[in-house]
Amino acid sequence: MEQFLEALERITTGGTALDPEVVTEILSQKAAARPLRALTPREHEVLEMMAQWLANGAVAELLVITERAVSKHIRGVFDKLGLPPEGGNVHRRVLAVLAYLGNNTPETSA
């Protein structure tokens, strides 16, 4: 009750009050978006095309680069997103696309 009254006092005097859980969620979303900011413009293009489920050959054709270059950009994406090597039940391409889709909202793409 004391915290509520303090928050109410701050608001009535022109201040603000935020729930600590809301602040934590906002900060964690911003932290999750940081690896995407580390991508080069070309890596971001390749990741966007991966999110459209295009194969490496199709990406290469659309970007007018070699498939080898596409593979290099994809490795860069995986490294910058900190995705683990292939193995077990984890597929890095799917994880990269999920990171892209999860952070490609109006709030985080600015």
Stockholm file with secondary structure:
# STOCKHOLM 1.0

chainA/1-110         MEQFLEALERITTGGTALDPEVVTEILSQKAAARPLRALTPREHEVLEMMAQWLANGAVAELLVITERAVSKHIRGVFDKLGLPPEGGNVHRRVLAVLAYLGNNTPETSA
#=GR chainA/1-110 SS CHHHHHHHHHHHTTCCCCCHHHHHHHHHHHHHHHHHHTSCHHHHHHHHHHHTTCCHHHHHHHHTSCHHHHHHHHHHHHHHTTCCCSBTTBCHHHHHHHHHHHHCSTTTCC
#=GC SS_cons         CHHHHHHHHHHHTTCCCCCHHHHHHHHHHHHHHHHHHTSCHHHHHHHHHHHTTCCHHHHHHHHTSCHHHHHHHHHHHHHHTTCCCSBTTBCHHHHHHHHHHHHCSTTTCC
//
